[in-house]
Amino acid sequence: MLKVKHVSKTFNKGTVNEKKAIDDLNLTIEDGQFVTVIGGNGAGKSTLLNLVAGVYPPDCGIIELNANDLSLLPEHKRAKYIGRVFQDPLMGTAADMEIQENMAFAARRGKKRTLRWGTSKKEQEMYKKQLATLGLGLEDRLSSKVGLLSGGQRQAITLLMASLQKPDLLLLDEHTAALDPITARKVLDLTDQIIRENRLTTLMITHNMNDAIRLGNRLIMMYNGKIIYDVSGIEKQRLTVEDLHEKFRQAAGSELSDDRTVLI
């Protein structure tokens, strides 16, 4: 499904702030895999997602999705293949638009647009059914402005919008980091449900090692722009937080010192 081959990315080349964020990275994600990505700050996790999404072009290497070379394809042209949910709940929705209008934008992504106004009754019924799956009562609030919703509600809607067209690849960039623990758990459970039901190929960044172990069927650990640990199947199911600490020490020769890594 996704192939990242010998990709590198350096920021601020030739300056005192030069930083190699991704270093000759290779990664293949198969159809239907749900991959969680962990690592300390500066490990290259978000840069990897941004390279795949088209936010940055790679300095070298190839990024393929379904055998299509996306390496130099601009971000907006990848939108019909890739769904994305950001860390900031405010980024995935239009605050001044109604819930049904946001849903309509997501449902029509990649399709031809017309001058027809608003949403039809058929579309509204479809959006109600989809929103009902979230269990948040939003199916009865189609005309509510999204800006009036809580962060958790907005992130749940963003997640639903990102998966409406069943994208070839779903990217989740610490999408619960800005939420309180209870809401974050609810959104993560919804994430797991939506991915399983739609069998979406997914790449999810998280700082929470317990979430990385609990969710998905494959886990990769990054350090200094490289993948230093890649585990799946039964071995992943048996992982503990202590195992991940030990793997990091073996690969990086030091303790995990990132204060954002949650050890609960």
One Martini backbone bead per residue (centre of mass of N, CA, C, O) as a GRO file, in nm:
protein
  264
    1MET     BB    1   0.065   0.057  -0.028
    2LEU     BB    2   0.320   0.179   0.134
    3LYS     BB    3   0.626   0.347   0.008
    4VAL     BB    4   0.944   0.412   0.162
    5LYS     BB    5   1.243   0.515  -0.025
    6HIS     BB    6   1.519   0.660   0.066
    7VAL     BB    7   1.438   0.892   0.272
    8SER     BB    8   1.514   1.247   0.296
    9LYS     BB    9   1.539   1.528   0.551
   10THR     BB   10   1.648   1.874   0.547
   11PHE     BB   11   1.683   2.152   0.749
   12ASN     BB   12   1.858   2.429   0.704
   13LYS     BB   13   2.070   2.428   0.496
   14GLY     BB   14   2.387   2.563   0.571
   15THR     BB   15   2.326   2.607   0.874
   16VAL     BB   16   2.320   2.619   1.220
   17ASN     BB   17   2.008   2.480   1.189
   18GLU     BB   18   2.071   2.214   1.093
   19LYS     BB   19   1.833   1.932   1.017
   20LYS     BB   20   1.803   1.587   1.031
   21ALA     BB   21   1.492   1.428   1.020
   22ILE     BB   22   1.552   1.231   0.771
   23ASP     BB   23   1.737   0.903   0.733
   24ASP     BB   24   1.718   0.682   0.509
   25LEU     BB   25   1.412   0.584   0.481
   26ASN     BB   26   1.232   0.269   0.536
   27LEU     BB   27   0.882   0.185   0.433
   28THR     BB   28   0.625  -0.071   0.471
   29ILE     BB   29   0.268  -0.071   0.412
   30GLU     BB   30   0.005  -0.262   0.435
   31ASP     BB   31  -0.294  -0.358   0.373
   32GLY     BB   32  -0.466  -0.275   0.678
   33GLN     BB   33  -0.264  -0.142   0.846
   34PHE     BB   34  -0.192  -0.050   1.198
   35VAL     BB   35   0.033   0.211   1.271
   36THR     BB   36   0.246   0.286   1.532
   37VAL     BB   37   0.422   0.590   1.647
   38ILE     BB   38   0.733   0.633   1.817
   39GLY     BB   39   0.903   0.898   2.003
   40GLY     BB   40   1.080   1.153   2.047
   41ASN     BB   41   1.167   1.454   2.023
   42GLY     BB   42   1.297   1.471   1.694
   43ALA     BB   43   1.263   1.180   1.546
   44GLY     BB   44   1.043   1.223   1.276
   45LYS     BB   45   0.736   1.172   1.276
   46SER     BB   46   0.599   1.430   1.149
   47THR     BB   47   0.777   1.439   0.899
   48LEU     BB   48   0.680   1.179   0.778
   49LEU     BB   49   0.383   1.264   0.745
   50ASN     BB   50   0.444   1.521   0.573
   51LEU     BB   51   0.571   1.367   0.336
   52VAL     BB   52   0.324   1.190   0.270
   53ALA     BB   53   0.118   1.443   0.247
   54GLY     BB   54   0.301   1.699   0.106
   55VAL     BB   55   0.423   1.937   0.271
   56TYR     BB   56   0.693   1.796   0.195
   57PRO     BB   57   0.969   1.746   0.017
   58PRO     BB   58   1.200   1.538  -0.066
   59ASP     BB   59   1.537   1.521  -0.117
   60CYS     BB   60   1.505   1.203  -0.131
   61GLY     BB   61   1.338   0.962  -0.287
   62ILE     BB   62   1.040   0.747  -0.241
   63ILE     BB   63   0.673   0.783  -0.269
   64GLU     BB   64   0.427   0.526  -0.241
   65LEU     BB   65   0.077   0.472  -0.360
   66ASN     BB   66  -0.038   0.226  -0.522
   67ALA     BB   67   0.218   0.267  -0.729
   68ASN     BB   68   0.223   0.575  -0.679
   69ASP     BB   69   0.406   0.861  -0.735
   70LEU     BB   70   0.427   1.121  -0.467
   71SER     BB   71   0.690   1.282  -0.411
   72LEU     BB   72   0.595   1.563  -0.600
   73LEU     BB   73   0.315   1.584  -0.498
   74PRO     BB   74   0.094   1.786  -0.401
   75GLU     BB   75  -0.114   1.803  -0.137
   76HIS     BB   76  -0.396   1.851  -0.289
   77LYS     BB   77  -0.348   1.585  -0.478
   78ARG     BB   78  -0.364   1.377  -0.217
   79ALA     BB   79  -0.655   1.401  -0.088
   80LYS     BB   80  -0.795   1.148  -0.242
   81TYR     BB   81  -0.597   0.938  -0.072
   82ILE     BB   82  -0.580   1.122   0.199
   83GLY     BB   83  -0.623   1.114   0.544
   84ARG     BB   84  -0.646   1.372   0.815
   85VAL     BB   85  -0.537   1.417   1.163
   86PHE     BB   86  -0.481   1.653   1.393
   87GLN     BB   87  -0.386   1.781   1.694
   88ASP     BB   88  -0.568   2.017   1.626
   89PRO     BB   89  -0.913   2.050   1.645
   90LEU     BB   90  -0.927   2.321   1.453
   91MET     BB   91  -0.810   2.204   1.165
   92GLY     BB   92  -1.051   1.993   1.049
   93THR     BB   93  -1.250   2.245   1.068
   94ALA     BB   94  -1.524   2.471   1.014
   95ALA     BB   95  -1.647   2.686   1.245
   96ASP     BB   96  -1.867   2.863   1.057
   97MET     BB   97  -1.986   2.585   1.003
   98GLU     BB   98  -2.177   2.334   0.971
   99ILE     BB   99  -2.185   2.008   1.013
  100GLN     BB  100  -2.310   1.937   0.731
  101GLU     BB  101  -2.101   2.107   0.569
  102ASN     BB  102  -1.851   1.954   0.653
  103MET     BB  103  -1.948   1.678   0.554
  104ALA     BB  104  -1.983   1.759   0.255
  105PHE     BB  105  -1.690   1.820   0.193
  106ALA     BB  106  -1.589   1.532   0.252
  107ALA     BB  107  -1.788   1.373   0.057
  108ARG     BB  108  -1.677   1.562  -0.207
  109ARG     BB  109  -1.403   1.469  -0.224
  110GLY     BB  110  -1.282   1.450  -0.555
  111LYS     BB  111  -1.531   1.575  -0.676
  112LYS     BB  112  -1.758   1.716  -0.857
  113ARG     BB  113  -1.878   2.038  -0.876
  114THR     BB  114  -2.153   2.248  -0.802
  115LEU     BB  115  -2.419   2.504  -0.770
  116ARG     BB  116  -2.551   2.359  -0.558
  117TRP     BB  117  -2.736   2.408  -0.270
  118GLY     BB  118  -2.637   2.248  -0.019
  119THR     BB  119  -2.831   1.984   0.127
  120SER     BB  120  -2.982   1.701   0.109
  121LYS     BB  121  -3.191   1.479   0.255
  122LYS     BB  122  -3.018   1.234   0.192
  123GLU     BB  123  -2.758   1.346   0.310
  124GLN     BB  124  -2.861   1.401   0.598
  125GLU     BB  125  -2.926   1.106   0.665
  126MET     BB  126  -2.638   1.006   0.629
  127TYR     BB  127  -2.507   1.188   0.845
  128LYS     BB  128  -2.671   1.085   1.084
  129LYS     BB  129  -2.570   0.793   1.076
  130GLN     BB  130  -2.270   0.861   1.108
  131LEU     BB  131  -2.291   1.029   1.375
  132ALA     BB  132  -2.423   0.805   1.553
  133THR     BB  133  -2.156   0.627   1.579
  134LEU     BB  134  -2.027   0.823   1.804
  135GLY     BB  135  -2.221   0.881   2.060
  136LEU     BB  136  -2.284   1.232   2.083
  137GLY     BB  137  -2.559   1.359   1.946
  138LEU     BB  138  -2.494   1.497   1.651
  139GLU     BB  139  -2.743   1.405   1.470
  140ASP     BB  140  -2.922   1.659   1.613
  141ARG     BB  141  -2.684   1.894   1.497
  142LEU     BB  142  -2.647   1.982   1.189
  143SER     BB  143  -2.689   2.317   1.230
  144SER     BB  144  -2.445   2.341   1.390
  145LYS     BB  145  -2.177   2.500   1.484
  146VAL     BB  146  -1.858   2.387   1.522
  147GLY     BB  147  -1.753   2.618   1.720
  148LEU     BB  148  -1.955   2.505   1.965
  149LEU     BB  149  -1.776   2.275   2.013
  150SER     BB  150  -1.583   2.057   2.137
  151GLY     BB  151  -1.281   1.918   2.095
  152GLY     BB  152  -1.382   1.622   2.088
  153GLN     BB  153  -1.609   1.662   1.881
  154ARG     BB  154  -1.432   1.774   1.653
  155GLN     BB  155  -1.241   1.527   1.634
  156ALA     BB  156  -1.461   1.321   1.566
  157ILE     BB  157  -1.549   1.458   1.304
  158THR     BB  158  -1.276   1.456   1.164
  159LEU     BB  159  -1.250   1.150   1.161
  160LEU     BB  160  -1.503   1.099   0.993
  161MET     BB  161  -1.423   1.275   0.749
  162ALA     BB  162  -1.148   1.121   0.683
  163SER     BB  163  -1.331   0.834   0.634
  164LEU     BB  164  -1.566   0.862   0.426
  165GLN     BB  165  -1.380   0.784   0.152
  166LYS     BB  166  -1.186   0.571   0.211
  167PRO     BB  167  -0.886   0.594   0.228
  168ASP     BB  168  -0.580   0.467   0.152
  169LEU     BB  169  -0.482   0.679   0.384
  170LEU     BB  170  -0.433   0.727   0.739
  171LEU     BB  171  -0.352   1.024   0.928
  172LEU     BB  172  -0.223   1.046   1.275
  173ASP     BB  173  -0.130   1.346   1.463
  174GLU     BB  174  -0.176   1.343   1.768
  175HIS     BB  175  -0.515   1.360   1.796
  176THR     BB  176  -0.516   1.359   2.148
  177ALA     BB  177  -0.313   1.568   2.290
  178ALA     BB  178  -0.541   1.815   2.341
  179LEU     BB  179  -0.685   1.623   2.534
  180ASP     BB  180  -0.839   1.488   2.770
  181PRO     BB  181  -0.822   1.174   2.892
  182ILE     BB  182  -1.123   1.094   2.850
  183THR     BB  183  -1.156   1.202   2.561
  184ALA     BB  184  -0.916   1.056   2.436
  185ARG     BB  185  -1.026   0.771   2.481
  186LYS     BB  186  -1.281   0.805   2.310
  187VAL     BB  187  -1.136   0.876   2.042
  188LEU     BB  188  -0.965   0.616   2.028
  189ASP     BB  189  -1.203   0.420   2.017
  190LEU     BB  190  -1.316   0.540   1.754
  191THR     BB  191  -1.071   0.491   1.585
  192ASP     BB  192  -1.067   0.183   1.606
  193GLN     BB  193  -1.351   0.139   1.492
  194ILE     BB  194  -1.318   0.277   1.212
  195ILE     BB  195  -1.073   0.112   1.114
  196ARG     BB  196  -1.199  -0.169   1.136
  197GLU     BB  197  -1.465  -0.130   0.967
  198ASN     BB  198  -1.281  -0.004   0.708
  199ARG     BB  199  -0.996  -0.106   0.675
  200LEU     BB  200  -0.764   0.103   0.742
  201THR     BB  201  -0.484   0.246   0.647
  202THR     BB  202  -0.251   0.329   0.921
  203LEU     BB  203  -0.089   0.629   1.066
  204MET     BB  204   0.015   0.668   1.416
  205ILE     BB  205   0.085   0.917   1.637
  206THR     BB  206   0.250   0.878   1.965
  207HIS     BB  207   0.341   0.929   2.321
  208ASN     BB  208   0.176   0.679   2.408
  209MET     BB  209   0.271   0.362   2.481
  210ASN     BB  210   0.006   0.223   2.551
  211ASP     BB  211  -0.140   0.300   2.287
  212ALA     BB  212   0.068   0.170   2.094
  213ILE     BB  213   0.009  -0.118   2.204
  214ARG     BB  214  -0.310  -0.138   2.197
  215LEU     BB  215  -0.291  -0.030   1.912
  216GLY     BB  216  -0.288  -0.207   1.655
  217ASN     BB  217  -0.049  -0.432   1.445
  218ARG     BB  218   0.185  -0.206   1.459
  219LEU     BB  219   0.527  -0.102   1.558
  220ILE     BB  220   0.721   0.205   1.563
  221MET     BB  221   1.054   0.331   1.621
  222MET     BB  222   1.205   0.652   1.660
  223TYR     BB  223   1.546   0.789   1.575
  224ASN     BB  224   1.701   1.025   1.414
  225GLY     BB  225   1.524   0.952   1.140
  226LYS     BB  226   1.483   0.650   1.236
  227ILE     BB  227   1.424   0.307   1.242
  228ILE     BB  228   1.472   0.097   1.546
  229TYR     BB  229   1.171  -0.035   1.554
  230ASP     BB  230   0.983  -0.343   1.449
  231VAL     BB  231   0.647  -0.454   1.530
  232SER     BB  232   0.436  -0.756   1.529
  233GLY     BB  233   0.187  -0.929   1.631
  234ILE     BB  234   0.256  -1.120   1.898
  235GLU     BB  235   0.490  -0.943   1.992
  236LYS     BB  236   0.317  -0.689   2.034
  237GLN     BB  237   0.106  -0.809   2.237
  238ARG     BB  238   0.357  -0.859   2.456
  239LEU     BB  239   0.413  -0.583   2.515
  240THR     BB  240   0.586  -0.335   2.707
  241VAL     BB  241   0.709  -0.052   2.833
  242GLU     BB  242   0.977  -0.180   2.921
  243ASP     BB  243   1.050  -0.289   2.641
  244LEU     BB  244   1.073  -0.009   2.504
  245HIS     BB  245   1.298   0.098   2.677
  246GLU     BB  246   1.504  -0.121   2.603
  247LYS     BB  247   1.507  -0.073   2.296
  248PHE     BB  248   1.611   0.216   2.320
  249ARG     BB  249   1.876   0.156   2.467
  250GLN     BB  250   1.994  -0.030   2.250
  251ALA     BB  251   1.979   0.184   2.008
  252ALA     BB  252   2.063   0.472   2.175
  253GLY     BB  253   2.210   0.449   2.466
  254SER     BB  254   1.944   0.545   2.634
  255GLU     BB  255   1.709   0.713   2.785
  256LEU     BB  256   1.390   0.797   2.814
  257SER     BB  257   1.336   1.167   2.835
  258ASP     BB  258   1.057   1.229   2.746
  259ASP     BB  259   0.806   1.420   2.910
  260ARG     BB  260   0.562   1.319   2.702
  261THR     BB  261   0.586   1.041   2.796
  262VAL     BB  262   0.346   0.804   2.881
  263LEU     BB  263   0.346   0.595   3.196
  264ILE     BB  264   0.018   0.435   3.213
   0.00000   0.00000   0.00000
